[in-house]
Amino acid sequence: MEQYPYQPPEPHRRGGSGQGFGHGGGTPEGGRDADPGHGRDQGQGQGQGQGPSDGHGHAHGHSHGHGPAAPVSKHLRKVIAAVLVPFTAAVLVGLMVLWPGEAPSHKRTGVGFDRQTQQATVTQVVEVSCKSVNASGDTPTGDTSTAEGSSAQQQAQGSCKKATIRVDTGKDKGRTFTEIVQPDQSRQLHQGEKVVVAYEPSAPKELQYAVTDVNRKFPMTLLAGIFAVAVVVVGRLRGVMALVALAVSFLVLTLFILPAILEGSNPLVVAVVGSSAIMLIALYMCHGLSARTSVAVLGTLISLSLIGVLGSLFIGWAALTGNTDDNTGLIHGLYPSIDMSGLLLAGVIIGSLGVLDDVTVTQTSAVWELHEANPTMGWRGLYRAAIRIGRDHIASVVNTLVLAYAGAALPLLLLFSIAQSSVGTVANSELVAEEIVRTLVGSIGLVASVPVTTALAALVVSADRPGPDTTAPAGAQPAPARGGRGRRRKR
């Protein structure tokens, strides 16, 4: 039934009565023989009055359908603040102590991402015979049953493309160079296409530039714009705040976490401080300064601590180095002082934070709404009801996390499948073991966050009591149970 912030009184009539969504007291105008109204659960109340013919009943209504949950008592707010204020202060101190200066410079290696790049455009593409552009001029020979031999034979007999590329940025703007595109090459160039070219000044002039990638700025920007519009249209003001929190999280990542690790700070400590800052900013910015949000912050903090402890234990126990591919190898080569296993653990913590926020906020909201629906329910009843919601959430979230990691590692898993390796061999390899530890440690933290956050929220809302300054309406009798209060305290 629709609830309105105010229920108008009944028309003036003899022995009248008024009903509203609130705590009402029926009083005759003559002030004689008045029967007090009695509030009902969920903010419903009745007011009745009996007296002379000019008596009337009246009641007041209060909206419960929208807006934030009622705050907890002043005592509980102090208890929550006693935990969160020192934690927030510690995060601020950590940010100030670990805040990096400029990242240490190094001489470019020209390998991977560590090379100079410029923007360019493909101005012309013509087909040529692969044999005519073969450096040796001879047809390759060899075993065509192998992948290398078959590819070489195809390149010799097929039709290649000769692309002319114009450099659009940098000191060589306007300069052109040519590049041969083999028929079996995964990326085929097309006229008018925007590309990224690598520049190596120490190479011969005709070999200084080479196409390394495609310029994807426009489709990526368009996709980001569609995402932002969808979030704002559906989430409205809450969506806008979520986008602002996302931008702040990105700034913390790029301005603090990454430079601090490059500067030589402990990756685990940097990740804990940075993740805590992101958590505080994102949760309070998106969900407001309230006891509900504070409980979600506490649940997230406890779960992150568990993930950190388990991650540190099992990464060390499984002897995971964190140096498993070309990118991590390049990082270790450029900055040998960086603890690669610590970097792996930092990635586990940061990667788990986003999903943890979702779980803890959802569970806290579920407990608060259950309390609003039935204020007489004790903390055990709240916990049992909310944990049933949490179990459904656990099943979907854990599956999502596992599939996300599996999707990211799909090419690697496909490679093992081609090699016909056993499951034990695949799982024991460091590449896969790293992802297994990352997934299981994060999932354990997610699973633990449900009962932890639910228990915290149930204890907080069930321990709520009206403060000493709360006064009952004039002429009203005290309600026999907590659920009898129809009026909600000011938020």
C-alpha positions as CSV (number, residue, x, y, z in Angstrom):
1,M,0.0,0.0,0.0
2,E,1.4,3.5,-0.9
3,Q,2.6,5.3,2.2
4,Y,2.4,9.1,2.4
5,P,4.3,11.4,4.6
6,Y,1.1,12.8,6.1
7,Q,-2.4,11.4,6.5
8,P,-5.1,14.1,6.8
9,P,-7.5,13.9,9.7
10,E,-10.9,12.5,9.4
11,P,-13.7,15.0,8.9
12,H,-15.1,16.5,12.1
13,R,-17.7,14.1,13.5
14,R,-19.0,12.8,16.8
15,G,-16.9,10.2,18.4
16,G,-14.6,10.3,15.4
17,S,-11.5,8.3,15.0
18,G,-8.4,8.9,12.8
19,Q,-6.0,6.4,11.3
20,G,-2.5,7.1,10.0
21,F,0.9,5.6,9.5
22,G,2.4,6.6,12.7
23,H,1.9,6.9,16.4
24,G,-1.4,8.7,16.9
25,G,-3.2,9.7,20.0
26,G,-6.9,10.4,20.0
27,T,-7.9,13.4,22.1
28,P,-11.2,15.0,22.5
29,E,-11.3,18.7,22.3
30,G,-12.7,18.9,25.8
31,G,-9.7,16.8,27.0
32,R,-11.9,14.3,28.7
33,D,-12.0,10.5,28.6
34,A,-9.4,10.2,25.9
35,D,-8.1,6.7,25.0
36,P,-4.5,6.8,23.8
37,G,-3.7,5.4,20.4
38,H,-1.4,2.4,20.0
39,G,1.4,2.2,17.4
40,R,1.8,-0.9,15.3
41,D,4.8,-2.5,13.6
42,Q,6.0,-0.9,10.4
43,G,4.9,2.5,11.3
44,Q,1.1,2.0,11.5
45,G,-1.0,3.4,14.3
46,Q,-4.5,4.2,15.2
47,G,-5.9,7.1,17.2
48,Q,-9.3,6.9,18.7
49,G,-11.1,9.4,20.9
50,Q,-14.4,9.3,22.8
51,G,-16.0,12.3,24.3
52,P,-18.5,15.1,23.6
53,S,-20.0,15.6,20.2
54,D,-17.2,18.0,19.3
55,G,-14.4,15.5,19.8
56,H,-12.3,14.2,17.0
57,G,-9.4,11.8,16.4
58,H,-6.2,12.6,14.5
59,A,-3.0,10.9,13.7
60,H,0.3,11.6,11.9
61,G,1.9,9.6,9.2
62,H,5.6,9.1,8.4
63,S,7.0,7.8,5.2
64,H,9.1,4.6,5.3
65,G,9.3,3.6,1.6
66,H,12.3,5.5,0.5
67,G,15.5,7.1,1.8
68,P,18.3,5.8,3.9
69,A,17.9,3.5,6.9
70,A,17.3,4.9,10.3
71,P,20.5,5.6,12.1
72,V,21.7,3.7,15.1
73,S,21.9,5.1,18.5
74,K,24.5,7.6,19.6
75,H,26.4,5.0,21.7
76,L,26.7,2.6,18.7
77,R,27.9,5.4,16.5
78,K,30.6,6.1,19.0
79,V,31.6,2.5,19.0
80,I,31.8,2.4,15.2
81,A,33.7,5.6,15.1
82,A,36.2,4.3,17.7
83,V,37.1,1.6,15.1
84,L,36.9,3.5,11.9
85,V,38.5,6.8,12.9
86,P,41.9,5.3,13.9
87,F,41.8,3.1,10.8
88,T,41.1,6.1,8.6
89,A,43.9,8.0,10.3
90,A,46.3,5.1,9.8
91,V,45.4,5.1,6.0
92,L,46.1,8.9,5.8
93,V,49.4,8.5,7.6
94,G,50.3,5.6,5.3
95,L,49.5,7.7,2.2
96,M,51.7,10.5,3.4
97,V,54.6,8.3,4.4
98,L,54.5,6.2,1.2
99,W,53.5,8.9,-1.2
100,P,56.0,8.6,-4.1
101,G,58.1,11.2,-5.8
102,E,59.0,10.8,-9.4
103,A,59.4,7.2,-10.7
104,P,63.1,6.3,-11.1
105,S,64.2,6.8,-14.7
106,H,65.8,4.2,-16.8
107,K,67.2,3.8,-20.3
108,R,64.7,2.4,-22.7
109,T,65.2,-1.2,-23.7
110,G,63.0,-1.2,-26.8
111,V,61.3,-4.3,-25.6
112,G,57.6,-4.7,-25.2
113,F,55.9,-1.6,-23.8
114,D,59.3,-0.1,-23.0
115,R,59.9,1.7,-26.3
116,Q,59.1,5.0,-28.0
117,T,55.8,5.0,-30.0
118,Q,54.2,7.5,-32.4
119,Q,50.8,7.7,-34.1
120,A,50.7,7.0,-37.8
121,T,48.3,6.4,-40.7
122,V,48.3,3.7,-43.4
123,T,48.2,5.8,-46.7
124,Q,48.5,3.0,-49.3
125,V,48.2,-0.8,-49.5
126,V,49.2,-2.8,-52.6
127,E,49.4,-6.5,-53.3
128,V,52.8,-7.9,-54.2
129,S,54.2,-11.4,-54.6
130,C,55.7,-12.8,-51.5
131,K,58.5,-14.3,-53.5
132,S,59.5,-10.9,-54.9
133,V,59.8,-9.4,-51.5
134,N,61.6,-12.4,-50.0
135,A,65.0,-11.2,-48.8
136,S,66.9,-14.2,-50.1
137,G,65.0,-14.5,-53.3
138,D,64.8,-18.3,-52.8
139,T,61.8,-20.4,-52.1
140,P,62.0,-21.7,-48.5
141,T,62.4,-25.5,-48.2
142,G,61.9,-27.7,-45.2
143,D,59.3,-30.0,-43.6
144,T,55.9,-28.5,-44.5
145,S,54.2,-30.8,-42.0
146,T,55.4,-28.5,-39.2
147,A,53.8,-25.1,-38.5
148,E,57.0,-23.3,-39.3
149,G,57.6,-25.1,-42.6
150,S,54.0,-24.7,-43.7
151,S,54.0,-21.0,-42.9
152,A,57.2,-20.4,-44.8
153,Q,55.9,-22.2,-47.9
154,Q,52.7,-20.2,-47.8
155,Q,54.6,-16.9,-47.5
156,A,56.7,-17.8,-50.5
157,Q,53.9,-18.8,-52.8
158,G,51.1,-16.5,-51.5
159,S,50.3,-12.8,-52.1
160,C,51.6,-10.3,-49.6
161,K,50.7,-6.7,-49.0
162,K,53.0,-3.7,-49.1
163,A,51.8,-0.9,-46.9
164,T,53.0,2.7,-46.9
165,I,52.7,4.3,-43.5
166,R,52.9,8.0,-42.7
167,V,54.1,9.1,-39.2
168,D,51.7,11.7,-37.8
169,T,53.4,12.7,-34.5
170,G,56.9,13.4,-33.2
171,K,60.0,14.9,-34.8
172,D,59.6,12.8,-37.9
173,K,56.0,13.9,-38.6
174,G,55.2,13.4,-42.3
175,R,57.9,10.8,-42.8
176,T,56.8,7.6,-44.6
177,F,58.0,4.1,-44.6
178,T,56.9,0.7,-46.0
179,E,56.1,-2.5,-44.3
180,I,55.4,-6.0,-45.7
181,V,52.3,-7.8,-44.4
182,Q,52.5,-11.6,-44.7
183,P,49.3,-13.5,-45.7
184,D,49.2,-15.5,-42.5
185,Q,49.8,-12.4,-40.3
186,S,47.0,-12.0,-37.7
187,R,46.7,-8.2,-38.2
188,Q,46.2,-7.1,-41.8
189,L,46.6,-3.4,-42.6
190,H,44.0,-1.4,-44.5
191,Q,44.3,1.9,-46.3
192,G,43.3,4.9,-44.0
193,E,43.7,2.8,-40.8
194,K,45.2,4.6,-37.8
195,V,48.1,2.6,-36.3
196,V,50.8,2.9,-33.6
197,V,54.4,2.6,-34.7
198,A,57.5,1.9,-32.6
199,Y,60.6,4.0,-33.0
200,E,64.1,2.8,-32.5
201,P,66.6,5.6,-33.0
202,S,69.7,3.3,-33.0
203,A,68.4,1.2,-35.9
204,P,69.2,1.9,-39.6
205,K,67.1,4.7,-41.0
206,E,64.9,2.5,-43.1
207,L,64.2,0.2,-40.1
208,Q,63.7,2.8,-37.4
209,Y,59.8,2.6,-37.6
210,A,57.6,-0.5,-37.4
211,V,53.9,-1.0,-36.9
212,T,53.2,-2.5,-33.5
213,D,49.5,-2.0,-32.9
214,V,46.2,-0.4,-34.1
215,N,45.0,3.0,-32.7
216,R,41.8,2.1,-30.7
217,K,41.2,5.4,-29.1
218,F,37.9,6.2,-30.8
219,P,36.1,2.8,-30.2
220,M,37.4,2.7,-26.6
221,T,36.3,6.3,-25.9
222,L,32.9,5.6,-27.4
223,L,32.5,2.4,-25.3
224,A,33.4,4.3,-22.1
225,G,30.9,7.0,-23.0
226,I,28.1,4.4,-23.5
227,F,29.0,2.9,-20.1
228,A,28.9,6.3,-18.4
229,V,25.5,7.1,-19.9
230,A,24.1,3.7,-18.9
231,V,25.3,4.1,-15.3
232,V,23.9,7.6,-15.0
233,V,20.5,6.8,-16.7
234,V,19.9,3.8,-14.5
235,G,21.6,4.9,-11.3
236,R,20.9,8.7,-11.6
237,L,22.6,10.6,-8.8
238,R,24.0,7.4,-7.3
239,G,25.3,6.5,-10.7
240,V,27.1,9.8,-11.0
241,M,28.7,9.3,-7.6
242,A,29.8,5.8,-8.6
243,L,31.5,7.3,-11.7
244,V,33.3,9.9,-9.5
245,A,34.4,7.1,-7.1
246,L,35.7,5.1,-10.1
247,A,37.7,8.1,-11.3
248,V,39.1,8.6,-7.8
249,S,40.0,4.9,-7.6
250,F,41.9,5.2,-10.9
251,L,43.8,8.2,-9.6
252,V,44.8,6.4,-6.5
253,L,46.0,3.5,-8.6
254,T,48.0,5.6,-11.1
255,L,49.3,8.4,-8.8
256,F,50.0,6.3,-5.6
257,I,50.1,2.6,-6.0
258,L,52.0,2.1,-9.2
259,P,54.7,4.9,-8.6
260,A,55.2,3.8,-5.0
261,I,55.9,0.2,-6.1
262,L,58.3,1.5,-8.8
263,E,60.0,3.6,-6.2
264,G,60.9,0.5,-4.2
265,S,58.2,0.5,-1.5
266,N,56.9,-2.9,-0.3
267,P,54.1,-3.9,-2.8
268,L,52.0,-5.5,-0.1
269,V,52.0,-2.5,2.2
270,V,51.3,-0.1,-0.7
271,A,48.4,-2.3,-1.9
272,V,46.9,-2.5,1.6
273,V,47.1,1.3,2.1
274,G,45.9,2.1,-1.5
275,S,43.1,-0.5,-1.3
276,S,41.9,0.9,2.0
277,A,41.9,4.4,0.6
278,I,39.9,3.3,-2.4
279,M,37.5,1.4,-0.2
280,L,36.8,4.4,2.1
281,I,36.4,6.8,-0.7
282,A,34.3,4.6,-2.9
283,L,31.9,3.3,-0.3
284,Y,31.2,6.5,1.5
285,M,31.0,8.5,-1.7
286,C,28.5,6.0,-3.3
287,H,26.5,5.1,-0.2
288,G,26.8,8.1,2.1
289,L,28.2,8.6,5.6
290,S,26.0,6.3,7.7
291,A,26.2,3.4,10.1
292,R,25.1,1.0,7.3
293,T,28.1,2.0,5.2
294,S,30.5,1.9,8.1
295,V,29.4,-1.7,8.9
296,A,30.1,-2.6,5.2
297,V,33.5,-0.9,5.5
298,L,34.3,-3.0,8.6
299,G,33.2,-6.2,6.9
300,T,35.4,-5.4,3.8
301,L,38.4,-4.6,6.0
302,I,38.2,-7.9,7.9
303,S,37.8,-9.8,4.7
304,L,40.7,-8.0,3.0
305,S,42.9,-8.8,6.0
306,L,42.0,-12.5,5.7
307,I,42.9,-12.4,2.0
308,G,46.2,-10.8,2.8
309,V,47.1,-13.4,5.4
310,L,46.1,-16.4,3.2
311,G,47.7,-14.9,0.1
312,S,51.0,-14.3,1.9
313,L,50.9,-17.8,3.4
314,F,50.1,-19.8,0.2
315,I,52.2,-17.7,-2.2
316,G,55.2,-18.4,0.0
317,W,54.3,-22.1,0.5
318,A,53.7,-22.7,-3.2
319,A,57.0,-20.9,-4.0
320,L,55.3,-18.6,-6.5
321,T,57.8,-16.0,-7.8
322,G,55.4,-13.8,-9.6
323,N,57.8,-13.7,-12.6
324,T,56.0,-15.9,-15.1
325,D,55.8,-14.0,-18.4
326,D,57.6,-11.5,-20.6
327,N,56.0,-8.4,-18.9
328,T,56.9,-9.4,-15.3
329,G,60.3,-10.5,-16.6
330,L,60.8,-7.0,-18.1
331,I,59.7,-5.4,-14.9
332,H,62.2,-7.5,-12.9
333,G,64.9,-6.7,-15.3
334,L,64.3,-2.9,-15.2
335,Y,63.7,-2.7,-11.5
336,P,65.4,-5.7,-9.7
337,S,64.5,-4.3,-6.3
338,I,60.8,-4.9,-6.8
339,D,59.5,-7.9,-4.9
340,M,57.7,-9.8,-7.6
341,S,55.9,-12.2,-5.2
342,G,54.8,-9.2,-3.2
343,L,53.5,-7.7,-6.4
344,L,51.5,-10.8,-7.0
345,L,50.0,-10.6,-3.6
346,A,49.2,-6.9,-4.1
347,G,47.3,-7.9,-7.3
348,V,45.3,-10.4,-5.4
349,I,44.2,-7.9,-2.8
350,I,43.4,-5.1,-5.3
351,G,41.6,-7.6,-7.6
352,S,39.4,-8.8,-4.7
353,L,38.4,-5.4,-3.4
354,G,35.8,-4.6,-6.1
355,V,33.8,-7.8,-5.6
356,L,34.1,-7.6,-1.8
357,D,32.5,-4.1,-1.9
358,D,29.5,-5.6,-3.7
359,V,29.1,-8.4,-1.2
360,T,29.5,-6.4,2.0
361,V,27.2,-3.6,0.9
362,T,24.5,-6.1,-0.3
363,Q,24.6,-8.0,3.0
364,T,24.5,-4.9,5.1
365,S,21.5,-3.5,3.1
366,A,19.7,-6.9,3.5
367,V,20.1,-6.8,7.3
368,W,18.9,-3.2,7.5
369,E,15.9,-3.8,5.3
370,L,14.9,-6.9,7.3
371,H,15.1,-4.9,10.5
372,E,12.9,-2.2,9.0
373,A,10.4,-4.8,8.0
374,N,10.3,-6.4,11.4
375,P,12.0,-4.2,14.2
376,T,11.2,-6.8,16.9
377,M,13.5,-9.4,15.3
378,G,16.6,-10.1,17.4
379,W,20.1,-10.4,16.0
380,R,19.9,-14.2,15.6
381,G,16.8,-13.9,13.6
382,L,18.3,-11.2,11.5
383,Y,21.4,-13.2,10.9
384,R,19.5,-16.4,9.9
385,A,17.3,-14.5,7.5
386,A,20.1,-12.5,5.9
387,I,22.6,-15.4,5.7
388,R,20.0,-17.2,3.4
389,I,20.3,-14.2,1.0
390,G,24.1,-14.3,1.4
391,R,24.3,-18.0,0.4
392,D,22.7,-17.2,-3.0
393,H,25.1,-14.4,-3.4
394,I,28.1,-16.6,-2.6
395,A,27.2,-19.1,-5.3
396,S,27.0,-16.5,-8.0
397,V,29.9,-14.4,-7.0
398,V,32.4,-17.3,-6.6
399,N,31.4,-18.7,-10.0
400,T,31.8,-15.2,-11.5
401,L,35.3,-14.8,-10.0
402,V,36.5,-18.3,-11.2
403,L,35.1,-17.7,-14.7
404,A,36.6,-14.3,-14.9
405,Y,40.1,-15.7,-14.2
406,A,39.5,-18.7,-16.5
407,G,38.4,-16.3,-19.3
408,A,41.6,-14.2,-18.8
409,A,43.8,-17.3,-18.9
410,L,41.9,-19.0,-21.8
411,P,44.7,-18.9,-24.4
412,L,47.1,-20.4,-21.8
413,L,44.6,-23.2,-21.0
414,L,44.1,-23.8,-24.7
415,L,47.9,-24.2,-25.1
416,F,48.0,-26.8,-22.4
417,S,45.1,-28.6,-24.1
418,I,46.9,-28.7,-27.4
419,A,50.0,-30.1,-25.6
420,Q,47.7,-32.8,-24.1
421,S,49.0,-32.3,-20.6
422,S,47.3,-33.9,-17.7
423,V,45.3,-31.8,-15.2
424,G,47.9,-32.3,-12.5
425,T,50.7,-31.1,-14.8
426,V,48.8,-28.1,-15.8
427,A,47.8,-27.2,-12.2
428,N,51.4,-27.6,-11.0
429,S,52.9,-25.2,-13.6
430,E,53.6,-21.8,-12.1
431,L,51.6,-20.0,-14.7
432,V,48.4,-21.8,-13.7
433,A,49.2,-22.3,-10.1
434,E,49.5,-18.5,-9.8
435,E,45.9,-18.1,-11.1
436,I,44.6,-20.9,-8.9
437,V,46.0,-19.4,-5.8
438,R,44.7,-15.9,-6.8
439,T,41.2,-17.3,-7.5
440,L,40.9,-19.5,-4.4
441,V,42.3,-16.9,-1.9
442,G,40.0,-14.3,-3.3
443,S,37.1,-16.6,-3.2
444,I,37.8,-17.6,0.4
445,G,37.8,-13.9,1.3
446,L,34.5,-13.4,-0.5
447,V,32.8,-16.4,1.2
448,A,34.1,-15.2,4.6
449,S,32.8,-11.7,4.0
450,V,29.2,-12.9,4.0
451,P,28.9,-14.3,7.5
452,V,31.3,-11.7,8.9
453,T,29.4,-8.7,7.5
454,T,26.0,-10.2,8.2
455,A,26.9,-10.8,11.9
456,L,28.3,-7.3,12.3
457,A,25.2,-5.7,10.7
458,A,22.8,-7.9,12.7
459,L,24.5,-7.0,16.0
460,V,24.5,-3.3,15.2
461,V,20.9,-2.9,14.2
462,S,19.6,-5.3,16.9
463,A,21.5,-3.4,19.6
464,D,19.9,-0.1,18.5
465,R,17.9,1.7,21.2
466,P,16.4,5.1,21.2
467,G,18.6,7.7,22.9
468,P,17.8,9.4,26.2
469,D,16.6,12.5,24.3
470,T,13.9,10.6,22.5
471,T,10.5,11.7,23.9
472,A,7.1,10.1,23.3
473,P,4.3,12.1,21.9
474,A,2.0,13.8,24.3
475,G,-0.7,11.6,25.7
476,A,0.9,8.4,24.3
477,Q,1.6,5.4,26.3
478,P,5.0,3.6,25.9
479,A,4.9,0.7,23.5
480,P,5.2,-2.7,25.0
481,A,7.8,-3.8,22.3
482,R,10.5,-2.2,20.2
483,G,8.4,-2.6,17.1
484,G,5.7,-0.4,18.6
485,R,7.5,2.8,17.7
486,G,5.8,4.1,14.5
487,R,7.8,7.2,14.2
488,R,11.3,6.8,12.9
489,R,14.1,8.8,14.4
490,K,15.6,11.6,12.4
491,R,18.3,10.3,10.0
